[in-house]
Amino acid sequence: MNPTPTSLRQALDGISGILVTPFDAQDRLAPQNLKPIVDRAVDAGVHILVANGNTSEFYGLTAAEAEHMVHAAAEHINGRVPLVGGVGRSVHEACALARASRKAGAAALMVHQLPDPFVAPSGIAAYLRRIAEASDGLPLVLYLRDASVGNAVIEQLCRIPEVVGVKWASPTPLQLAEVMDRVADRDIAWVGGLAETWAPPLYAVGARGFTSGLINVFPALSMQIHGALDRGDYAAARALIRSMADFEALRAQERNGSNVSVVKAALQLMGQDCGAARPPATWPLAPQDLERLGQLLKKWEMPG
């Protein structure tokens, strides 16, 4: 399956599940361990799967590992849902990974926000255009973590023809609403990039999709939250989000350094070991946090 722009656009209004990157006991890639996670997410109805996102430990992967994982994810997904490949870092690395993602069959690219300490707003546009050219025009989803670049700059980026979506990872729903008004003439997909917890306020201003790392563990809960929002039942959505409060609180520890670690620890407890989270993430979790996580999985009636 090679999703059309319409089907990709529709899928972006759903859940973009950010896949973990499995490692073995020697800290080498173990892509075969991703298959049951992909199958569980697809079976639950998750709309899009993303390789090489932040939950994938993108910045902890070598360029070769990132290329390997987008191909592995494509193989496991086997066309059942659109695959989005994350790209970033230096412009040459981003372009090489864009080409690899296209070859793997990715339906779109998610462009990570640049971590460079010297980022010119005009340079971001040039960076995006180089990536679009390298991928032969593959649709782009911007990953916007720092909205302080300003609405005028964000509008400029959204008017790059290849940009079809924005992953808004800033807790600023009113600013999002203003930016949406500025580019209302374009059919941009606005994706809440702060996962389930921030989905209701971002959904309220028009971000119909949201990202999720929870889908690696409990995709059915993510789908229930999306369903509640889709039918306008904010009370039900909030109740479901409260049921994952302990999970998100654990992930937020160590200045959010436990974000991926908790997902991987949960998978270990479920008997689906995907290895350790690489430094500089938290690993291993403290015994009391593992116990708290195990109690939550039992409450969710997860195996393990």
Steps between C-alpha positions, in 0.01 A plus 500: 500500500631842405257743668361780284530858631131482598538184707817634662322827580211311656736279700680805641172596666531180702774363725863515390660219698872551563670161500779401736835380363577153639854410611642169615704434814816619320332831402472400135188550290245221541239604240323163509375590849298787355256272318262417791487870591411597144242222475334602828482866393362421154246254641384766748438743213788746542490717190871572429826353627820703523854365489791712624296730723598607850351187659718315248808662665578675173785703645654187651515318166777509245402602148538138386277378786230754414503387137480137610202568726288680243541200269422259785189695599381498138550124481301439820221742405479348152277777364224458760523863616709795378858513624660836581878513522668746734796695360728763648843605630740640237349585164705229328394235754139614471509479121662156503240371744224662292619304195521180706150557640356549153672183380353312798152611396429776754189701418645818653792638699487653847768768522640529851550849636865594469707474820772725356567797736518737201180459300395784272126510425584539131735206533219271615316561173816425300551182706145382425535572129822297481326205667199528269729505198701201624184295553362597159209691650388257772244670731651664809368522856675768706586416858460833680621494860596866534217724390698806610641525146185703442180468304636672190782245472264208565268631230792522256590137573140386461489656154778277370301286252622164632388578857176313568503492878637655818571305816432777753704401808455827688249549785361810330151429362413867449811555289414188303153642431654823369742316272217283370309815407803636313519195273133409486524494121728196518374156603761453770463209744554627853628223724523545876863413573471475878326162501174408671532735798484815288267359235175656634605870503682467167207309352266775619673755275521266202794256536313186405789258531746431781824312545540212740778292654238313705403307185808282546345370822124562502376624161138419582500772768638755253227405254232540767627850577501594133150359458369704793650819358370421154143482628546813713482318834766695689389363838562142383835601347613661825397193700697273269802731518482493881533122482847545345611778736746274686655387171556858384623612844766229491604602149532864608757421770866602464399806296316271257807280474286201595267549204625208290633308798153443647368374165789255468472390863128436449576287195752299704240441771258384228752245372580696183853612579626777271819559695621794702447866426835641388681775689429780571154358584423360845596133528425290691191633671513524877351193677209702638420631152508150353263383774267793430509422128428132563197591710370721220540222242303266728227763528495516121494118495808486280701175480810469712 
